[in-house]
Amino acid sequence: MPKAVVIFASKTGETAEIGNLIAAGLREAGCEVDTFPADSLPGDDQLQTYAAYVLGSSVYNEQMLPDMDEVLTRLSRLPVQGRIGAAFGSYEWNEEVPGQIHTSMERDCGLRMAAPALALKPPMLGHMEEQARKLGRTVGKMLPADQ
């Protein structure tokens, strides 16, 4: 069963909620999923074992939270090139941050991105929840069953 990780930096809980919905979509696609707040990651030995990485951050002062910036830096130093990635975020004013996470995952970490970044404006309602689950399913379908 392929293994994925969803990592989120959340200020008010909205981004954590999106991450949990993405994780549900990954499970629907047949993946084993771990979820972690960005400030509570496992060691590098475990972190580099996943077939897919889904990262998201709240936007604060028009930037990603510092914990997510640290996750991206750390992930860029691990041998994860060629694996699957996806980015997401919740924002009030600046919807560009999820795209910045996406770009860093692709450029700096060498991940193959499954879809454009998912940027959701709270509060999440109806179809937005389905968009998050759909992103999880999209990532899950890209993973070989034996990873």
N, CA and C atoms as an extended XYZ file, in Angstrom:
441
Properties=species:S:1:pos:R:3:atomname:S:1:resname:S:1:resid:I:1 pbc="F F F"
N         0.847       -1.177        0.000 N   MET     1
C         0.000        0.000        0.000 CA  MET     1
C         0.892        1.240        0.000 C   MET     1
N         0.671        2.183       -0.925 N   PRO     2
C         1.504        3.383       -0.954 CA  PRO     2
C         1.285        4.244        0.290 C   PRO     2
N         2.347        4.923        0.676 N   LYS     3
C         2.307        5.743        1.879 CA  LYS     3
C         2.510        7.213        1.532 C   LYS     3
N         1.651        8.059        2.084 N   ALA     4
C         1.727        9.502        1.849 CA  ALA     4
C         1.748       10.222        3.186 C   ALA     4
N         2.223       11.452        3.131 N   VAL     5
C         2.210       12.288        4.334 CA  VAL     5
C         1.588       13.637        3.985 C   VAL     5
N         0.757       14.122        4.892 N   VAL     6
C         0.173       15.449        4.787 CA  VAL     6
C         0.726       16.267        5.944 C   VAL     6
N         1.372       17.377        5.612 N   ILE     7
C         1.989       18.244        6.616 CA  ILE     7
C         1.367       19.622        6.483 C   ILE     7
N         0.926       20.176        7.601 N   PHE     8
C         0.253       21.470        7.557 CA  PHE     8
C         0.760       22.401        8.648 C   PHE     8
N         0.813       23.684        8.304 N   ALA     9
C         1.084       24.757        9.267 CA  ALA     9
C        -0.211       25.552        9.353 C   ALA     9
N        -0.867       25.486       10.507 N   SER    10
C        -2.200       26.056       10.644 CA  SER    10
C        -2.247       27.018       11.818 C   SER    10
N        -2.800       28.180       11.585 N   LYS    11
C        -2.906       29.191       12.640 CA  LYS    11
C        -4.245       29.104       13.371 C   LYS    11
N        -5.329       28.890       12.628 N   THR    12
C        -6.664       28.888       13.237 CA  THR    12
C        -7.363       27.537       13.152 C   THR    12
N        -6.756       26.569       12.510 N   GLY    13
C        -7.364       25.251       12.355 CA  GLY    13
C        -7.947       24.998       10.978 C   GLY    13
N        -8.158       26.049       10.180 N   GLU    14
C        -8.707       25.872        8.827 CA  GLU    14
C        -7.776       25.027        7.953 C   GLU    14
N        -6.496       25.319        7.986 N   THR    15
C        -5.550       24.592        7.145 CA  THR    15
C        -5.411       23.152        7.613 C   THR    15
N        -5.455       22.927        8.917 N   ALA    16
C        -5.438       21.559        9.435 CA  ALA    16
C        -6.657       20.797        8.940 C   ALA    16
N        -7.809       21.451        8.914 N   GLU    17
C        -9.039       20.822        8.424 CA  GLU    17
C        -8.898       20.446        6.952 C   GLU    17
N        -8.337       21.347        6.156 N   ILE    18
C        -8.109       21.040        4.737 CA  ILE    18
C        -7.177       19.833        4.617 C   ILE    18
N        -6.105       19.831        5.393 N   GLY    19
C        -5.168       18.704        5.376 CA  GLY    19
C        -5.832       17.387        5.720 C   GLY    19
N        -6.715       17.400        6.700 N   ASN    20
C        -7.423       16.172        7.080 CA  ASN    20
C        -8.368       15.701        5.976 C   ASN    20
N        -8.980       16.634        5.252 N   LEU    21
C        -9.834       16.259        4.119 CA  LEU    21
C        -9.005       15.671        2.975 C   LEU    21
N        -7.834       16.240        2.733 N   ILE    22
C        -6.939       15.691        1.711 CA  ILE    22
C        -6.509       14.286        2.115 C   ILE    22
N        -6.184       14.104        3.395 N   ALA    23
C        -5.802       12.777        3.896 CA  ALA    23
C        -6.943       11.779        3.692 C   ALA    23
N        -8.189       12.209        3.908 N   ALA    24
C        -9.342       11.328        3.677 CA  ALA    24
C        -9.406       10.920        2.202 C   ALA    24
N        -9.160       11.861        1.302 N   GLY    25
C        -9.135       11.541       -0.125 CA  GLY    25
C        -8.032       10.560       -0.471 C   GLY    25
N        -6.874       10.715        0.131 N   LEU    26
C        -5.776        9.770       -0.082 CA  LEU    26
C        -6.185        8.368        0.375 C   LEU    26
N        -6.830        8.290        1.525 N   ARG    27
C        -7.289        6.983        2.021 CA  ARG    27
C        -8.326        6.375        1.073 C   ARG    27
N        -9.215        7.217        0.540 N   GLU    28
C       -10.209        6.732       -0.429 CA  GLU    28
C        -9.520        6.143       -1.656 C   GLU    28
N        -8.347        6.650       -1.993 N   ALA    29
C        -7.594        6.159       -3.153 CA  ALA    29
C        -6.723        4.955       -2.793 C   ALA    29
N        -6.824        4.481       -1.544 N   GLY    30
C        -6.097        3.276       -1.152 CA  GLY    30
C        -4.721        3.506       -0.559 C   GLY    30
N        -4.467        4.694       -0.069 N   CYS    31
C        -3.152        5.006        0.502 CA  CYS    31
C        -3.175        4.935        2.027 C   CYS    31
N        -2.039        4.620        2.567 N   GLU    32
C        -1.810        4.783        3.997 CA  GLU    32
C        -1.322        6.214        4.181 C   GLU    32
N        -1.843        6.927        5.168 N   VAL    33
C        -1.530        8.354        5.315 CA  VAL    33
C        -1.150        8.687        6.750 C   VAL    33
N        -0.095        9.459        6.879 N   ASP    34
C         0.263       10.083        8.151 CA  ASP    34
C         0.015       11.573        8.000 C   ASP    34
N        -0.436       12.215        9.059 N   THR    35
C        -0.600       13.671        9.064 CA  THR    35
C         0.189       14.240       10.236 C   THR    35
N         0.820       15.384        9.989 N   PHE    36
C         1.622       16.029       11.017 CA  PHE    36
C         1.467       17.544       10.941 C   PHE    36
N         1.360       18.200       12.093 N   PRO    37
C         1.547       19.651       12.091 CA  PRO    37
C         3.007       19.931       11.737 C   PRO    37
N         3.257       21.027       11.066 N   ALA    38
C         4.611       21.344       10.597 CA  ALA    38
C         5.625       21.448       11.736 C   ALA    38
N         5.162       21.751       12.934 N   ASP    39
C         6.100       21.887       14.061 CA  ASP    39
C         6.291       20.586       14.829 C   ASP    39
N         5.775       19.459       14.309 N   SER    40
C         5.876       18.168       15.007 CA  SER    40
C         6.225       17.036       14.044 C   SER    40
N         7.216       17.244       13.215 N   LEU    41
C         7.573       16.242       12.212 CA  LEU    41
C         8.411       15.120       12.802 C   LEU    41
N         8.336       13.937       12.161 N   PRO    42
C         9.220       12.844       12.566 CA  PRO    42
C        10.651       13.134       12.108 C   PRO    42
N        11.567       12.271       12.473 N   GLY    43
C        12.954       12.412       12.052 CA  GLY    43
C        13.117       12.210       10.555 C   GLY    43
N        14.276       12.608       10.044 N   ASP    44
C        14.546       12.512        8.606 CA  ASP    44
C        14.425       11.084        8.093 C   ASP    44
N        14.837       10.088        8.907 N   ASP    45
C        14.757        8.698        8.459 CA  ASP    45
C        13.330        8.332        8.077 C   ASP    45
N        12.356        8.726        8.890 N   GLN    46
C        10.956        8.446        8.565 CA  GLN    46
C        10.447        9.395        7.488 C   GLN    46
N        10.806       10.661        7.563 N   LEU    47
C        10.284       11.658        6.641 CA  LEU    47
C        10.626       11.340        5.186 C   LEU    47
N        11.747       10.702        4.948 N   GLN    48
C        12.141       10.418        3.565 CA  GLN    48
C        11.556        9.112        3.024 C   GLN    48
N        10.704        8.433        3.789 N   THR    49
C        10.156        7.146        3.346 CA  THR    49
C         8.849        7.240        2.567 C   THR    49
N         8.254        8.403        2.466 N   TYR    50
C         6.937        8.527        1.844 CA  TYR    50
C         7.028        8.574        0.320 C   TYR    50
N         5.974        8.064       -0.319 N   ALA    51
C         5.887        8.116       -1.782 CA  ALA    51
C         5.286        9.435       -2.247 C   ALA    51
N         4.565       10.124       -1.346 N   ALA    52
C         3.934       11.396       -1.703 CA  ALA    52
C         3.967       12.345       -0.515 C   ALA    52
N         4.111       13.634       -0.838 N   TYR    53
C         4.175       14.701        0.165 CA  TYR    53
C         3.140       15.758       -0.199 C   TYR    53
N         2.233       16.046        0.741 N   VAL    54
C         1.228       17.074        0.534 CA  VAL    54
C         1.431       18.110        1.635 C   VAL    54
N         1.782       19.324        1.238 N   LEU    55
C         2.142       20.368        2.188 CA  LEU    55
C         1.220       21.562        2.062 C   LEU    55
N         0.844       22.124        3.209 N   GLY    56
C        -0.022       23.296        3.178 CA  GLY    56
C         0.215       24.223        4.346 C   GLY    56
N        -0.112       25.494        4.127 N   SER    57
C         0.083       26.507        5.163 CA  SER    57
C        -1.044       27.520        5.146 C   SER    57
N        -1.332       28.009        6.323 N   SER    58
C        -2.150       29.212        6.436 CA  SER    58
C        -1.312       30.376        5.931 C   SER    58
N        -1.980       31.436        5.574 N   VAL    59
C        -1.287       32.652        5.153 CA  VAL    59
C        -1.428       33.666        6.285 C   VAL    59
N        -0.297       34.204        6.723 N   TYR    60
C        -0.292       35.201        7.783 CA  TYR    60
C         0.656       36.314        7.367 C   TYR    60
N         0.201       37.548        7.440 N   ASN    61
C         0.994       38.686        6.960 CA  ASN    61
C         1.448       38.469        5.521 C   ASN    61
N         0.551       37.880        4.725 N   GLU    62
C         0.768       37.626        3.309 CA  GLU    62
C         1.929       36.694        3.017 C   GLU    62
N         2.270       35.817        3.978 N   GLN    63
C         3.345       34.839        3.803 CA  GLN    63
C         2.914       33.504        4.390 C   GLN    63
N         3.595       32.431        3.962 N   MET    64
C         3.375       31.145        4.605 CA  MET    64
C         3.909       31.225        6.029 C   MET    64
N         3.395       30.384        6.881 N   LEU    65
C         3.879       30.375        8.262 CA  LEU    65
C         5.327       29.897        8.296 C   LEU    65
N         6.132       30.427        9.221 N   PRO    66
C         7.553       30.049        9.292 CA  PRO    66
C         7.783       28.545        9.424 C   PRO    66
N         6.893       27.837       10.111 N   ASP    67
C         7.064       26.385       10.247 CA  ASP    67
C         7.043       25.686        8.885 C   ASP    67
N         6.222       26.166        7.953 N   MET    68
C         6.170       25.540        6.636 CA  MET    68
C         7.427       25.855        5.844 C   MET    68
N         7.947       27.041        5.997 N   ASP    69
C         9.201       27.384        5.342 CA  ASP    69
C        10.312       26.439        5.822 C   ASP    69
N        10.313       26.121        7.103 N   GLU    70
C        11.305       25.189        7.653 CA  GLU    70
C        11.102       23.779        7.100 C   GLU    70
N         9.850       23.356        6.936 N   VAL    71
C         9.563       22.038        6.360 CA  VAL    71
C        10.115       21.966        4.944 C   VAL    71
N         9.868       22.987        4.142 N   LEU    72
C        10.354       22.997        2.765 CA  LEU    72
C        11.880       22.939        2.709 C   LEU    72
N        12.536       23.678        3.569 N   THR    73
C        14.003       23.651        3.616 CA  THR    73
C        14.496       22.255        3.983 C   THR    73
N        13.885       21.679        4.979 N   ARG    74
C        14.288       20.339        5.424 CA  ARG    74
C        14.044       19.300        4.334 C   ARG    74
N        12.876       19.353        3.700 N   LEU    75
C        12.545       18.388        2.661 CA  LEU    75
C        13.483       18.517        1.461 C   LEU    75
N        13.921       19.734        1.173 N   SER    76
C        14.823       19.946        0.033 CA  SER    76
C        16.177       19.275        0.242 C   SER    76
N        16.503       18.953        1.465 N   ARG    77
C        17.792       18.302        1.774 CA  ARG    77
C        17.706       16.780        1.783 C   ARG    77
N        16.509       16.234        1.636 N   LEU    78
C        16.315       14.791        1.681 CA  LEU    78
C        16.219       14.215        0.271 C   LEU    78
N        16.510       12.934        0.101 N   PRO    79
C        16.455       12.304       -1.228 CA  PRO    79
C        15.021       11.932       -1.617 C   PRO    79
N        14.224       12.938       -1.953 N   VAL    80
C        12.813       12.710       -2.304 CA  VAL    80
C        12.520       13.053       -3.764 C   VAL    80
N        13.521       13.381       -4.528 N   GLN    81
C        13.342       13.798       -5.918 CA  GLN    81
C        12.578       12.729       -6.697 C   GLN    81
N        11.661       13.185       -7.539 N   GLY    82
C        10.896       12.287       -8.390 CA  GLY    82
C         9.638       11.729       -7.746 C   GLY    82
N         9.455       11.940       -6.458 N   ARG    83
C         8.238       11.475       -5.802 CA  ARG    83
C         7.103       12.471       -6.063 C   ARG    83
N         5.911       12.123       -5.632 N   ILE    84
C         4.726       12.930       -5.926 CA  ILE    84
C         4.540       14.004       -4.858 C   ILE    84
N         4.100       15.180       -5.282 N   GLY    85
C         3.844       16.273       -4.350 CA  GLY    85
C         2.561       17.009       -4.684 C   GLY    85
N         2.029       17.703       -3.687 N   ALA    86
C         0.871       18.577       -3.874 CA  ALA    86
C         0.917       19.641       -2.794 C   ALA    86
N         0.385       20.819       -3.111 N   ALA    87
C         0.410       21.953       -2.183 CA  ALA    87
C        -0.998       22.490       -1.984 C   ALA    87
N        -1.229       23.047       -0.788 N   PHE    88
C        -2.520       23.649       -0.496 CA  PHE    88
C        -2.341       24.750        0.539 C   PHE    88
N        -3.376       25.536        0.702 N   GLY    89
C        -3.332       26.564        1.724 CA  GLY    89
C        -4.661       27.251        1.880 C   GLY    89
N        -4.819       27.904        3.025 N   SER    90
C        -6.008       28.722        3.260 CA  SER    90
C        -5.534       30.160        3.412 C   SER    90
N        -6.330       31.069        2.895 N   TYR    91
C        -5.897       32.464        2.860 CA  TYR    91
C        -7.093       33.381        3.062 C   TYR    91
N        -6.817       34.554        3.532 N   GLU    92
C        -7.827       35.612        3.599 CA  GLU    92
C        -7.610       36.615        2.472 C   GLU    92
N        -6.341       37.040        2.288 N   TRP    93
C        -6.046       38.113        1.334 CA  TRP    93
C        -5.089       37.710        0.225 C   TRP    93
N        -4.130       36.844        0.504 N   ASN    94
C        -3.095       36.538       -0.479 CA  ASN    94
C        -3.197       35.083       -0.912 C   ASN    94
N        -3.780       34.858       -2.074 N   GLU    95
C        -3.947       33.493       -2.550 CA  GLU    95
C        -2.711       32.947       -3.267 C   GLU    95
N        -1.626       33.692       -3.276 N   GLU    96
C        -0.411       33.272       -3.978 CA  GLU    96
C         0.456       32.313       -3.166 C   GLU    96
N         0.312       32.305       -1.859 N   VAL    97
C         1.189       31.482       -1.011 CA  VAL    97
C         1.107       29.994       -1.349 C   VAL    97
N        -0.078       29.393       -1.528 N   PRO    98
C        -0.073       27.976       -1.910 CA  PRO    98
C         0.725       27.715       -3.188 C   PRO    98
N         0.670       28.637       -4.133 N   GLY    99
C         1.470       28.505       -5.343 CA  GLY    99
C         2.962       28.590       -5.066 C   GLY    99
N         3.342       29.405       -4.092 N   GLN   100
C         4.752       29.493       -3.707 CA  GLN   100
C         5.229       28.181       -3.089 C   GLN   100
N         4.365       27.550       -2.287 N   ILE   101
C         4.704       26.238       -1.720 CA  ILE   101
C         4.874       25.235       -2.857 C   ILE   101
N         3.939       25.249       -3.798 N   HIS   102
C         3.995       24.366       -4.968 CA  HIS   102
C         5.330       24.533       -5.714 C   HIS   102
N         5.683       25.775       -5.988 N   THR   103
C         6.925       26.049       -6.722 CA  THR   103
C         8.138       25.535       -5.973 C   THR   103
N         8.194       25.760       -4.666 N   SER   104
C         9.328       25.287       -3.869 CA  SER   104
C         9.399       23.764       -3.850 C   SER   104
N         8.250       23.122       -3.746 N   MET   105
C         8.237       21.653       -3.740 CA  MET   105
C         8.775       21.109       -5.061 C   MET   105
N         8.391       21.745       -6.150 N   GLU   106
C         8.821       21.292       -7.475 CA  GLU   106
C        10.283       21.648       -7.742 C   GLU   106
N        10.636       22.901       -7.530 N   ARG   107
C        11.971       23.394       -7.869 CA  ARG   107
C        13.030       22.946       -6.864 C   ARG   107
N        12.771       23.148       -5.580 N   ASP   108
C        13.799       22.913       -4.563 CA  ASP   108
C        13.851       21.472       -4.064 C   ASP   108
N        12.699       20.793       -4.079 N   CYS   109
C        12.641       19.421       -3.566 CA  CYS   109
C        12.652       18.379       -4.684 C   CYS   109
N        12.376       18.805       -5.907 N   GLY   110
C        12.382       17.880       -7.038 CA  GLY   110
C        11.179       16.965       -7.098 C   GLY   110
N        10.076       17.371       -6.492 N   LEU   111
C         8.869       16.552       -6.509 CA  LEU   111
C         8.095       16.744       -7.812 C   LEU   111
N         7.412       15.693       -8.243 N   ARG   112
C         6.521       15.769       -9.404 CA  ARG   112
C         5.151       16.167       -8.877 C   ARG   112
N         4.701       17.335       -9.243 N   MET   113
C         3.467       17.871       -8.672 CA  MET   113
C         2.236       17.264       -9.354 C   MET   113
N         1.293       16.833       -8.521 N   ALA   114
C         0.108       16.121       -8.990 CA  ALA   114
C        -0.936       17.038       -9.597 C   ALA   114
N        -0.970       18.285       -9.142 N   ALA   115
C        -2.020       19.217       -9.564 CA  ALA   115
C        -1.580       20.626       -9.211 C   ALA   115
N        -2.239       21.633       -9.751 N   PRO   116
C        -1.955       23.001       -9.297 CA  PRO   116
C        -2.258       23.123       -7.801 C   PRO   116
N        -1.656       24.105       -7.172 N   ALA   117
C        -1.883       24.321       -5.737 CA  ALA   117
C        -3.363       24.592       -5.472 C   ALA   117
N        -3.844       24.050       -4.373 N   LEU   118
C        -5.221       24.250       -3.951 CA  LEU   118
C        -5.247       25.404       -2.954 C   LEU   118
N        -5.876       26.503       -3.334 N   ALA   119
C        -5.980       27.685       -2.475 CA  ALA   119
C        -7.446       27.874       -2.093 C   ALA   119
N        -7.739       27.745       -0.815 N   LEU   120
C        -9.114       27.858       -0.342 CA  LEU   120
C        -9.249       29.019        0.625 C   LEU   120
N       -10.315       29.758        0.444 N   LYS   121
C       -10.597       30.894        1.316 CA  LYS   121
C       -11.636       30.461        2.355 C   LYS   121
N       -11.312       30.593        3.645 N   PRO   122
C       -12.278       30.185        4.661 CA  PRO   122
C       -13.464       31.134        4.699 C   PRO   122
N       -14.597       30.726        5.226 N   PRO   123
C       -14.817       29.371        5.741 CA  PRO   123
C       -15.089       28.392        4.605 C   PRO   123
N       -14.644       27.158        4.803 N   MET   124
C       -14.850       26.135        3.780 CA  MET   124
C       -16.299       25.671        3.805 C   MET   124
N       -16.884       25.579        2.653 N   LEU   125
C       -18.260       25.107        2.542 CA  LEU   125
C       -18.394       24.173        1.343 C   LEU   125
N       -19.178       23.129        1.492 N   GLY   126
C       -19.589       22.259        0.401 CA  GLY   126
C       -18.533       21.861       -0.590 C   GLY   126
N       -18.564       22.455       -1.776 N   HIS   127
C       -17.684       22.038       -2.867 CA  HIS   127
C       -16.212       22.230       -2.524 C   HIS   127
N       -15.900       23.147       -1.636 N   MET   128
C       -14.502       23.348       -1.261 CA  MET   128
C       -13.975       22.132       -0.507 C   MET   128
N       -14.820       21.532        0.339 N   GLU   129
C       -14.417       20.308        1.021 CA  GLU   129
C       -14.175       19.205        0.003 C   GLU   129
N       -15.030       19.121       -1.000 N   GLU   130
C       -14.859       18.109       -2.037 CA  GLU   130
C       -13.586       18.373       -2.840 C   GLU   130
N       -13.231       19.636       -3.065 N   GLN   131
C       -11.974       19.935       -3.768 CA  GLN   131
C       -10.778       19.377       -3.002 C   GLN   131
N       -10.795       19.499       -1.695 N   ALA   132
C        -9.693       18.984       -0.875 CA  ALA   132
C        -9.632       17.460       -0.970 C   ALA   132
N       -10.743       16.792       -0.827 N   ARG   133
C       -10.771       15.323       -0.947 CA  ARG   133
C       -10.315       14.893       -2.338 C   ARG   133
N       -10.751       15.638       -3.354 N   LYS   134
C       -10.371       15.311       -4.734 CA  LYS   134
C        -8.863       15.414       -4.929 C   LYS   134
N        -8.241       16.424       -4.328 N   LEU   135
C        -6.784       16.534       -4.429 CA  LEU   135
C        -6.129       15.296       -3.828 C   LEU   135
N        -6.612       14.855       -2.689 N   GLY   136
C        -6.075       13.635       -2.079 CA  GLY   136
C        -6.223       12.430       -2.998 C   GLY   136
N        -7.393       12.277       -3.599 N   ARG   137
C        -7.610       11.152       -4.520 CA  ARG   137
C        -6.699       11.252       -5.738 C   ARG   137
N        -6.508       12.468       -6.243 N   THR   138
C        -5.634       12.670       -7.407 CA  THR   138
C        -4.207       12.236       -7.085 C   THR   138
N        -3.702       12.651       -5.944 N   VAL   139
C        -2.355       12.243       -5.529 CA  VAL   139
C        -2.302       10.728       -5.373 C   VAL   139
N        -3.289       10.171       -4.694 N   GLY   140
C        -3.305        8.729       -4.446 CA  GLY   140
C        -3.307        7.902       -5.718 C   GLY   140
N        -4.012        8.357       -6.732 N   LYS   141
C        -4.085        7.616       -7.992 CA  LYS   141
C        -2.765        7.630       -8.753 C   LYS   141
N        -1.893        8.577       -8.435 N   MET   142
C        -0.592        8.668       -9.111 CA  MET   142
C         0.443        7.725       -8.509 C   MET   142
N         0.134        7.140       -7.355 N   LEU   143
C         1.108        6.311       -6.656 CA  LEU   143
C         0.997        4.851       -7.041 C   LEU   143
N         2.130        4.212       -7.300 N   PRO   144
C         2.107        2.767       -7.576 CA  PRO   144
C         1.675        2.024       -6.307 C   PRO   144
N         0.946        0.953       -6.478 N   ALA   145
C         0.417        0.196       -5.341 CA  ALA   145
C         1.518       -0.428       -4.472 C   ALA   145
N         2.706       -0.629       -5.023 N   ASP   146
C         3.755       -1.323       -4.277 CA  ASP   146
C         4.673       -0.403       -3.484 C   ASP   146
N         4.406        0.884       -3.420 N   GLN   147
C         5.297        1.785       -2.689 CA  GLN   147
C         4.864        1.964       -1.273 C   GLN   147
